[in-house]
Amino acid sequence: MIMFNKNKIGLVLGGGGARGFFHMGVIKGLQEMGIKINEISGTSIGAIVGLMYAANPKIDFEKEASELNFSKLIQSIIFDKTLRPAGTSLDREAILEKFLKNYIKADHFDDLKIKMRFNATDINNNEEIIFEKGKIFPGVMASISIPGVFPPLKYHDKFLVDGGVVNNVPTSLIEKSGKIIISDITKPIKKINEKSTVVDVLHATIIAMQQSNSLERAKHLKNKKIIYLNSIENKAFVLDFRKKNYQYLIDLGYKMIMERKEQL
């Protein structure tokens, strides 16, 4: 049994696509308050933001966000210049890895300044795969492989997709911290009625499954102090990576963590 330290602080960064800029605002607030984070867990976009922070705890996320262009990345992976499906899975993996290495300034977990763990999903066995040592790539690419957007990543004998499929708010990956800050960007479940589309029902089903899985894995939190942040709004769709959303979400995350200043 791993013993936790009540004075250590863990940071959990959930999955949620474009809504991940909320995490950047949360971290901006923590930086301003001088809060030391001892360990980070993340999945999907939370894995990217977490690795950027773990590699450089003094990172200026507003500057980084101004340079990010996820929309162009997604278009280049899904379509070629003639708007036909892009090349092979290996071609798309190469594009994705090159893009991510511009922002994640570390190749190995040992290079990180803050301990970091993130996950992916073995889609054939419905199993959570945890990355915490060795090379950061290609594991992080698997963690963000949103089904239907990015291709599954072949890793040894497994095919891996987005870690949020099995554990979208990975509190279970925080091991030693007695205080845990949870940044949950799970999209609120849209109420289903007779006017709902098939896409509405699919989104609601996926979110319900993610929330159920995450709650099941969060049972170990009962003896720890939790600071829970949830971007409960519907202005930013999970795949809406237009830059006009970035600053709005950063400001929202910053506002919410600063409102918890006394707890911290």
Secondary structure, DSSP 8 states (H G I E B T S, - for coil): ----EEEEEEEEE---GGGGHHHHHHHHHHHHHT----EEEE-THHHHHHHHHHH-TT--HHHHHHH--HHHHHHHHHB-TTSSB-S-HHHHHHHHHHHHHTT---SBGGG-SSEEEEEEEETTTTEEEEE-SSB-TTHHHHHT--TTTS--EEETTEEEEEGGGT-SS-GGG--SEEEEEEEE---------TT--HHHHHHHHHHHHHHHHHHHTTGGGGGSEEEEEE---SSS-TT---THHHHHHHHHHHHHHHTTTTT-
